[in-house]
Amino acid sequence: MKVLITAQGDTMDAPVEQKFGRAPWFIVIDLATEDWQAFDNRPTIEAGGDLGVQAGGQAASLGADLVITGDVGPKAHRMLTAAGLSVCRVDDGLTVGEAFTRFVRRGLASIQEPTVDGGECRHDERKGRRPR
């Protein structure tokens, strides 16, 4: 089983990134061996577009079975569950290593639905500007 943890950096000491679609790094850990590898997700973020869906596709392509993150929007959640990935939530303030240890020792709460509304930015035609 492979566990993907969203991260703010490329090491096990990096803080867990709380916004799945905006995670600059994915740390993929093999549960059996505890070997890990960092994957740079910044090019996906810089390309723009629907970040949650793109991040979900990236997570699936990396062979992850489970994603550990903070919050997941509706599109990302649909993408991840359609790809057969389970999603678990951790609170802010943990490192990747701490989140992984918590998962292994105690388990984490599974996310059955999105934890935040979508991040769509639509034009507000009534005011002629984007909503804040």
C-alpha positions in Angstrom: 0.0 0.0 0.0 1.2 3.5 -0.9 0.3 6.5 1.2 0.5 10.0 -0.3 0.8 13.0 2.0 0.4 16.5 0.8 3.4 18.6 1.9 4.8 22.1 2.0 8.3 20.7 1.3 10.2 17.7 0.0 11.1 16.0 3.2 9.4 14.0 6.0 10.0 17.0 8.3 8.0 19.3 6.1 4.6 20.5 7.4 1.5 18.8 5.9 -0.1 21.1 3.3 -3.7 21.6 4.4 -5.1 22.4 0.9 -5.0 19.3 -1.3 -5.1 21.0 -4.6 -2.4 23.5 -3.7 0.1 21.1 -2.3 3.5 22.0 -3.7 4.8 18.5 -2.9 3.5 15.0 -2.6 5.4 12.6 -0.3 4.6 9.0 -1.3 5.4 6.4 1.4 5.4 2.6 0.9 3.6 1.3 4.0 5.4 -2.0 4.0 9.0 -0.7 3.8 8.5 2.9 4.9 10.6 4.0 1.9 9.5 7.4 0.7 9.9 9.6 -2.3 9.0 13.3 -2.9 7.2 14.5 -6.0 7.2 18.1 -7.1 3.6 19.3 -7.7 4.6 23.0 -8.2 4.5 22.8 -12.1 0.8 21.7 -11.8 0.0 24.6 -9.5 1.8 27.1 -11.8 0.0 25.8 -14.9 -3.3 26.9 -13.3 -6.7 25.4 -14.1 -8.7 23.1 -11.9 -6.0 22.4 -9.3 -8.0 19.8 -7.3 -8.8 17.7 -10.3 -5.2 17.9 -11.6 -3.7 17.1 -8.2 -6.2 14.1 -7.9 -5.0 12.8 -11.3 -1.4 13.2 -10.2 -2.0 11.3 -6.9 -3.6 8.5 -8.9 -0.8 8.4 -11.4 1.8 8.0 -8.6 0.2 4.8 -7.5 -1.2 6.0 -4.2 -3.9 4.0 -2.5 -4.6 6.5 0.3 -4.2 10.3 0.5 -3.6 12.1 3.8 -4.2 15.9 3.7 -6.1 18.7 5.4 -9.0 19.8 3.2 -10.4 18.5 0.0 -12.8 20.3 -2.3 -15.7 18.6 -4.2 -14.0 18.2 -7.5 -10.8 16.8 -6.0 -12.8 14.5 -3.8 -14.8 13.1 -6.7 -11.6 12.6 -8.7 -9.9 10.8 -5.8 -12.8 8.5 -5.0 -13.4 7.7 -8.7 -9.8 6.6 -8.9 -10.3 4.3 -5.9 -8.2 6.3 -3.5 -9.2 6.7 0.2 -8.8 10.1 1.8 -7.9 10.8 5.4 -7.8 14.1 7.2 -5.1 15.5 9.6 -5.2 18.7 11.5 -2.8 21.6 10.8 0.5 21.6 12.6 1.8 18.1 11.9 4.8 17.2 9.8 4.6 14.6 7.1 6.5 12.2 9.4 4.1 12.9 12.3 1.1 12.4 10.1 2.4 9.1 8.8 3.2 7.9 12.3 -0.3 8.9 13.5 -1.8 7.0 10.6 0.2 3.8 11.3 -0.3 3.8 15.1 -3.8 5.1 15.5 -5.4 5.5 12.1 -7.0 8.7 10.9 -10.5 9.8 10.2 -11.6 9.0 6.7 -13.1 11.8 4.6 -16.4 10.6 3.1 -17.3 13.9 1.4 -15.6 17.2 0.6 -14.4 19.2 3.6 -14.6 22.6 1.9 -16.6 24.3 -0.9 -15.2 24.4 -4.3 -12.7 27.1 -5.0 -14.3 28.3 -8.2 -13.8 31.9 -9.0 -16.7 33.2 -11.1 -17.3 36.6 -12.6 -20.0 38.6 -10.8 -21.9 40.2 -13.7 -24.1 42.3 -11.4 -21.1 44.2 -10.1 -18.8 43.8 -13.0 -16.0 42.2 -10.9 -15.0 38.9 -9.4 -16.4 38.1 -5.9 -14.0 38.3 -2.9 
